[in-house]
Every structure is written in structure tokens, then in C-alpha cells.
Amino acid sequence: GVDVSKWQGKINWKSVKNAGIDFAIIRIGFRGEDGVIYKDDYADYNIQQADKAGLLIGVYFFSTAKTTAEATEEAKWTTENIAGYPISYPVVYDCEGFTSQNSRMYSLSNSIRTENALAFLNHVKSAGYEGMFYAAKSELQGEKYWNTARIEAAFPIWLANFSSTPYPNTETPDYSGEYSIWQYTDKGSVNGITGNVDLSVSYFTREKTTAKVPNSR
């Protein structure tokens, strides 16, 4: 699978499918450092065209939530914006960059960050979608940045762990915790996508589903 956002530009999804890619996790939106929620410029195009090409679709939201109220707002916004699409793969909570002093999340504790993630994912679950948590190995290990045990007990993990000899030459990541998807490189090359792209392997499969709100697109 691939995960993409506006930074990959206009993708030829038919070529991506023909290259052997089965699923795409597409950025639906993000909360900026100004606190405002924005839709990814290519979200609708990517979802529509990837679905048309025959890929299974998941989405991710890039969060900068400071409170559970903000995280729930992000989840509500996400589920509203995907309601007309056949989302077969998970709806993912992605929170990064919080160690930077320039981040609006800089002063948050591990416990607050974890509560925010669970608030987002629980709302996603209540809306009938499969929730998933994304993070790098270095952030998950040792509970330094997240209460990893609490999260993995409630939701599947999408692990980012880049090996010098990526999958399939390296069969599994160097990580002892739970994971359901492994993002194994950020320097992948796929026909139909200009430049580098993240590549993942999923340890589960899903059937094509229907939209929560049929014929709304």
C-alpha cells in the first residue's frame, strides 16, 4: 500500500494499481498550527480516482489537537468528509512534530496526547469506521511519548520503521510491540506517482465496502 497527500501532486491511480498496489491511505485533512482544520487539496481527487482504479481506501488525519475536545472535533470533521466514500481500510490518527518548540502541542504530557488520540479514535469507531493509530517506533517504545499499552489494547497500530534493507528483503520490523501495518520506507518508487512515496505492508485484508452515505458524491 501507499499513503499520500497533496505533496505527491496529481497521481495516476490506474498506473499505481497496475504497479501492484492494493490499498491507499489518503490524507483527508489536517489541523494547522493556527488551530484551523483544513482539507487536503487532493483528498477528494485521490479518494475518487484510487477507488475508481480498484484500490481499497483508508484515510488519515494529521492532528495537532491540544485537548480531547479538539481531537473529537477533528474526528467528527473526518467522518463527515468521508461519509460518501467507500472507506474499506482504517481511519488513522496521525500526530507528529510535538517535540518541536514551534508546535502548538509542545507542552502536552504523554497522558494528554494519549487521551486525545483515544478521543479521536473512539469517535471514529462510534461512526462505524475502523480506527488506527500511526506512530514511529522511536515514539512508541518505552512509552516516552505515548501510553502505548493503552492505545494498542484499544486500536491497531500502524508502525513507521524504516529499515536499511526494506520489505520484502526484511520480512518484519525491528519492533517487539503490536502492529497491523508496517510503513517500511519513505523513499518508495511507484509508477504513477512522481518522486518518493511511503510504502507499507498490511498484515490484514479487507473487502470493498460501501459508503456510509450512498450516492452523496
C-alpha positions in Angstrom: 0.0 0.0 0.0 0.9 3.7 -0.3 0.0 6.7 1.8 -0.3 10.0 0.0 -1.2 13.7 0.4 -1.1 16.8 -1.7 2.7 16.6 -1.6 2.6 13.8 -4.2 0.8 16.0 -6.7 -1.6 14.6 -9.2 -1.4 10.8 -9.1 -2.2 8.4 -12.0 -4.1 5.9 -9.9 -4.6 3.4 -12.8 -0.8 3.2 -13.1 -0.5 2.8 -9.3 -2.9 -0.1 -9.4 -1.1 -1.7 -12.3 2.1 -1.5 -10.3 0.7 -3.9 -7.8 -0.5 -1.5 -5.1 -3.6 -2.9 -3.3 -4.6 -0.1 -0.9 -4.1 3.6 -0.4 -4.3 5.6 2.9 -5.0 9.1 1.9 -4.7 12.3 3.9 -8.2 13.7 4.3 -7.1 16.8 6.2 -5.1 18.3 9.0 -5.2 20.9 11.8 -2.7 23.7 11.1 -0.5 25.3 13.7 -3.1 28.2 13.6 -5.6 25.7 15.1 -7.8 25.6 11.9 -8.8 22.4 10.2 -8.1 22.2 6.5 -9.0 19.6 3.9 -6.1 18.2 1.9 -6.1 19.8 -1.6 -6.1 16.5 -3.3 -8.2 14.4 -0.9 -11.3 14.1 -3.0 -9.4 13.5 -6.2 -7.2 10.9 -4.6 -10.1 9.0 -3.0 -12.3 9.1 -6.1 -9.6 8.1 -8.5 -8.0 5.5 -6.3 -11.4 3.9 -5.7 -12.2 4.1 -9.5 -8.8 2.3 -10.2 -9.8 -0.5 -7.8 -7.7 0.2 -4.7 -9.1 -0.2 -1.2 -9.2 3.2 0.6 -8.2 4.3 4.0 -7.7 7.8 5.2 -5.6 9.6 7.8 -6.0 12.9 9.6 -2.9 14.9 10.7 -3.7 16.1 14.2 -2.4 18.9 16.3 -5.1 18.6 18.9 -4.3 20.1 22.3 -7.5 18.8 24.0 -9.9 15.9 23.7 -12.5 18.4 22.5 -10.3 19.4 19.6 -9.5 15.7 18.9 -13.2 14.9 18.8 -13.8 17.8 16.6 -11.1 16.5 14.2 -12.7 13.0 14.2 -16.2 14.5 13.6 -14.9 16.6 10.7 -13.1 13.5 9.3 -16.1 11.2 9.4 -18.3 13.9 7.9 -15.9 14.4 5.0 -15.6 10.6 4.2 -19.3 9.7 4.7 -19.9 9.5 0.9 -16.9 7.3 0.2 -16.3 3.6 0.4 -13.7 3.5 3.2 -12.6 -0.1 3.5 -9.3 0.4 5.3 -8.9 2.2 8.7 -9.3 5.9 9.6 -6.0 6.8 11.1 -4.9 9.3 13.7 -1.5 10.7 12.9 0.1 13.1 15.4 3.7 14.2 14.8 6.1 17.0 15.5 5.0 17.6 19.1 8.6 17.7 20.4 9.3 20.9 18.4 9.0 24.1 20.4 7.2 25.6 17.4 4.4 23.0 17.8 1.1 24.1 19.4 1.2 20.7 21.2 4.7 21.2 22.6 3.8 21.4 26.3 1.4 18.4 26.3 2.1 15.4 28.5 2.1 11.8 27.3 -1.2 11.2 29.1 -2.9 14.1 27.4 -1.6 13.2 24.0 -2.9 9.6 24.6 -6.3 10.8 25.7 -6.5 13.0 22.6 -5.7 10.0 20.3 -8.2 7.8 22.0 -10.9 10.5 21.8 -10.4 10.8 18.1 -10.3 7.0 17.5 -13.3 6.3 19.8 -15.4 8.8 17.8 -14.3 7.2 14.5 -15.3 3.8 16.0 -18.7 5.1 17.1 -19.3 6.4 13.5 -18.8 2.8 12.2 -15.2 3.0 10.9 -12.2 1.1 11.9 -9.8 3.3 13.8 -6.0 3.0 13.7 -3.1 4.8 15.4 0.1 5.8 13.5 3.5 6.4 15.0 7.1 5.8 14.6 8.9 3.0 16.5 11.0 5.6 18.4 7.8 7.3 19.7 6.1 4.0 20.7 9.0 2.3 22.5 9.4 2.9 26.2 6.2 4.9 26.5 8.3 8.0 26.2 5.7 9.9 24.1 2.6 7.8 24.3 0.9 5.4 26.6 1.5 2.7 24.0 -0.1 -0.1 26.1 -3.4 1.7 26.4 -3.5 2.6 22.7 -2.6 -0.9 21.4 -5.1 -2.5 23.7 -7.9 -0.5 22.1 -6.8 0.1 18.5 -4.5 -1.4 15.9 -1.1 0.2 15.3 0.4 1.4 12.0 4.1 1.4 12.7 6.7 3.5 10.9 10.1 1.8 11.0 12.5 2.3 8.1 15.0 -0.4 7.5 18.2 -0.1 5.6 17.1 -3.2 3.6 13.3 -2.6 3.4 10.5 -5.1 2.9 10.4 -7.7 1.4 14.1 -8.3 2.0 13.5 -7.5 5.6 10.4 -9.5 6.5 9.4 -7.8 9.7 10.2 -4.6 11.5 12.6 -4.3 14.4 9.9 -3.8 16.9 8.5 -6.0 19.7 5.2 -4.3 20.2 1.9 -4.8 18.4 1.4 -3.6 14.8 -1.1 -4.3 12.0 0.5 -2.2 9.2 4.2 -1.6 8.7 5.3 1.5 6.9 8.8 0.3 5.8 10.1 3.2 3.7 9.6 6.8 2.9 11.6 6.5 -0.3 9.5 4.1 -2.3 9.0 4.4 -6.1 5.7 3.6 -7.7 4.6 4.1 -11.3 2.0 6.9 -11.5 3.5 8.8 -8.5 6.1 11.5 -9.0 9.0 11.3 -6.6 9.4 9.3 -3.4 6.3 7.8 -1.7 5.7 6.0 1.6 5.2 2.2 1.2 3.5 -0.1 3.7 2.6 -3.7 4.1 -0.7 -4.6 5.7 -1.0 -7.8 7.8 -4.7 -8.0 7.2 -7.0 -7.7 4.2 -10.4 -6.0 3.9 -13.3 -6.4 1.4 -14.5 -3.5 -0.6 -17.2 -1.7 1.5 -19.9 0.8 0.7 -20.2 4.4 1.6 -22.0 5.4 4.9 -24.0 7.9 2.8 -24.7 6.3 -0.6 -24.7 8.5 -3.7 -23.7 11.7 -1.9 -20.8 12.3 -4.2 
